[in-house]
Amino acid sequence: MSDPYLLARARALRTVPVPADRAELARLRRAVDDVERRLVEAVTPDGIQELMAGWAPDVEPASGALGDSDAHRTASAVRLVTLACCIRHCWPDPSQPLYPGQPAAQEDVIASLVPLQDTLAPRKGVAALGQTAHFLKALRFLRACGHLLADVGDGMIRLGPMVALWSERDVAELRSGYDVLPAPRKE
């Protein structure tokens, strides 16, 4: 019998340590299998291996209703471009696995985004002074969603565990469009 509390804990915490007890790991696997999910390995910045509940490869999450705004929110252009820029900076070699990638300096990511400022969110007058504020807000949002790891105060951006859940098809799409992702600025 599976343990739904183990699954609830894994979902609430986003990542959980790999259970040392084989019986507990087996219960977690059964709980995940019962709801057509899978366990995905995630790596912390310290190199510690953890687990998270992800969708099975042949299951796409859906709300069941088209246009259900509670289940599907459209990301703003600023958030999407910020995520694309983070991916490019944290994944310098598309022939390598996307996750966990490598840390990238936040100031380098922001510097790559600033030239896109006028296209994404034009500002005039005094508002132009805060030209990076919306990119910083997008980084906070992406961290809260798990696409980026939480800020540990070292000025680095790291891909988050939600990226580990992306399908091979999604990663293949990124590889094919890698050259259009916002690249690090050349010195």
N, C-alpha and C positions, 0 to 999 in steps of 0.2 A: 504494500500500500504506500502511496506517495504522501508526502508531507506538504500540504498547501502553504504552511507557514514559512517553510524554507524558500518557496517560490516568492511569496509576498515580500520576504526580507530581501531577497536578491533584486526584486524589482524596485523596492523602496530605496535601497542603498546604491543602486545602479551597478556597483561592483562589490563582490564579496571575496574574502580570502578563500583559496582552495582548501576545502575541509581536509584535515589530516586524517580523520576517521573515514575509512572506506565505506562504512555503512551509511554515514551521513551523506557522503558524495553520491552513493547509489540512490538514496532517497531524493536528493536534489535532482538527479538526472531523471528519475521517474516522474517527479512533479513537473518538470519542464516538458517531458515527453507527453504527459497527459493533456497538455494545453497546446500541443503542436508548436512548441518552442524548442530551442536548442541552447546549449551552453557554449559560450564563446569565450576564448581566452583573451584577456586584456593584460597589458603590462603597465605597471606604474612607472613614474619617472625614475624611481629607485631600482627598477628592474625586477620588482616583485610581481609574480604572476597571480592574477586574480581571475574570477569568472563573472560573467554577466549573462542574463537571459536575453536571447535574441530570437528573432523569428526563424523558423525552419527555412532552408533554402528555397523550397517550393511554395512558400506561403507569403503572400504580400499582405501586410496589415491594411484593412479597409474598414470604414465605418458602416458600410452597407447602404449609405445614402449619398448620392452625388451632391456635391455642394454643401456637405455638412460642415459648417464652420467650426463646430466644437471639436471635430476630429482632424480637420485639415485646415491649416492656416498657411496662407501664401506669404513667403518671406519677402521682405523689401529688397530692392536692388542693392542697397548699401550692405545689408547682411549677407546676401549671396556673394557679392564681389569680395567682401571681407573674408568670408569662408574660403573662396577660391584662392585668394592671395595667401591665406594661411596654409592651405594645402600645398601650393607651389613652393612656399618657403620651407615648409617642414618635410617636403618630399622632393628633394633635389634630383633624384634619379628615378624616373618612372619605370625602369626595368626592375626596381626593387619593390618589395611589398609596401603598400601605402601606410599601413599601421604597424608599429607605432611611429614610424618616421623619425625625425630628429628635431631637437629644439631649434627654434628660430628667434632671433632678437625681435621683440615687439617694435622697437624703434625702426628696424629695417622694414617690417611689414607695413607700418604706418607710412613710412617714406615712399613705399611703392604705391600706396593708395592715394596719397595726396594729389598726384597729377590727374586722377580720375574725379576729383572733387567737383569740378564744374559740370561734368556730365551727369553725375549721380544726384547731387544736391546743391545746385547753384545758390550762392549766398552773396549778398551785396552789402556794402558799407561795413558797419561795425561787426555784423554777423560773420564776415569773412575772417575775422581774427580767430574764431573758434573752428577753423576748418578741419580739425581732426576729431572734434568732440563726437560726431556721429559714428566715426569708425571705432572709437573707444567704447561707445555704447553698444555697438554691434559685437565687439569682442566680449563684453560682459554678458550679452545675451547668448552668444555661442558657447561660452563657458557654462552658463546656467543650464543649457540644453544638453551638455555633455559632448558636443562636437569638438570642444577644446577642453583641456584639463584646467582645473581651477588655477588661478594666479597664486603662485607661491612666493611672490615678491622678488624674484630674481630677474625680472624683465624679459623672460623668455615665454614663448608660446609653444605649446605642445598639443598635438592632436589628441582628442579625447576618446573615450571608449565607444561612443556612438559610431565613430568612424570604423571601428572594428566590426560593426554589424553590417556594413555595406556589402552588398552581394558582389560576386566577381563580375557580373554584368555591369554594375555601377562603376566599379574600379576600371573596367575595360573602357567605359565611356570617358572617364577622366584621362586615361592614358592616351586615347585617340585625340582628345582635345587639349592635351597638356600644354602645347605651345601657345594657346590663347589665354591660359591662366596668368594673372598678373605676376610678372617675374620680379625677382630682386633687382634693384637699381644697380647699374654698373657705376663703379667709382671712377 
